[in-house]
Amino acid sequence: MKTLPLITILVALVGGGLIPDVHAADDKPASAAPKAALTVNLTQPQPAALPVRISANGNIAAWQEASVGTEANGLRLAEVRVNVGDVVKRGQVLATFAPETMQADVAQIRAAVAEAEATLAEAASNAQRARGLQTTGALSDAAINQYFTAERTAKARLDAQRAMANMQQLRLRQTQVLAPDFGVISARSATVGAVLPAGQELFRMIRQGRLEWRGEVAANDMALLRPGMTALVTAGNGPALKGTVRMVAPTVDAATRNGIVYVDLPSSGAPSTARAGMFARGEFEVGSGSGLTLPQSAVLLRDGFSYVLRVGADMKVVQVKVGTGRRVGERIEIISGLPADARVVAAGGGFLADGDTVRVVEAAPVRPVVSAASTAPVLK
């Protein structure tokens, strides 16, 4: 009979359950405390004075536009000296018409004036002699009156010719198209060689280069706005522009129930990114109020909603949906869903899930929240 090795016998006995497996007993889970998923700092909502601002949307437009046209009739446009985007001064020559026709008319009227002056001189001489003979009886009263009438007629004709000469001089000056104010040329329709009628528009300009934002504000908010208030206007991807409320419209659109607020935008300094016709967003600061705030790092955005991770006495986190409001610097207002004494995860919540256990470390003291005078943009 063949003898089996001792180790083979032991393995068979363990597998059959006759000898307990010591290592298997060690692998059984022990009842221990759950392991912390993350070490976090906690924070609590802090009261703060927050600005009350009204948000609005609208378009940027020219403060005033000037239409520059021709006053002369039937003249040929000889030269155009400016183009779109040029900055012009008051009285600057923008375009000129061919002056030959007007110069010929001026020469003709000057000749007519000289003829009228000669006629008046002869009539005045005859009337003067008639006055000398009036007392002698050498001329009849009818003849004397005839000389006096001829003098007055010659003087009237001279005045008429001089008026015509002034008008022709004015038309000659109108062959130069002048800027009515300083500003920026925004449109040009003038074409060299065109023969234009009187009143035809040649240029359009933004007077004084001034732009304004026309924000649409709800009718209920219009009562809070006053001329002189400050507005922060953001056009496109450019920086926020600090404007001033110039006027609040006296009427409200019956269809949208919105009113227009006219805000003057700065026109001096560095070139602005704002352009007439652009869409812009803006805010009006109308006061301040108090509210509870948390650091923005404590608020998570998930599925389009805002959440915070509240930590209970058992050190487990609970995901709580909250309503958010205004922002000041690095803090955000909590308007609903969280009591004032709640403890929430200050940062790193993106690595935690609902029900996780955390280990809390002592957080740095919370600095007092800055007042509403912060220059950071506030969203409503």
Secondary structure, DSSP 4 states (H G I P E B T S, - for coil): -PPPPHHHHHHHHHHTTSS--HHHHHTSPP--PPPPSEEE-EE--EEEEEEEEEEEEEEEEES-EEEEE--SSSEEEEEE---TT-EE-TT-EEEEE--HHHHHHHHHHHHHHHHHHHHHHHHHHHHHHHHHHTTTTSS-HHHHHHHHHHHHHHHHHHHHHHHHHHHHHHHHHTTEEE-SSSEEEEEE---TT-EE-TT-EEEEEEETT-EEEEEEEEHHHHTT--TT-EEEEEETTSPPEEEEEEEE-S---TTT-EEEEEEEPP-SSSPPS--TT-EEEEEEEEEEEEEEEEEGGG-EEETTEEEEEEE-TTSBEEEEEEEEEEEETTEEEEEES--TT--EE-S-GGG--TT-BEEE-PPPPPPPPP-TT--S----
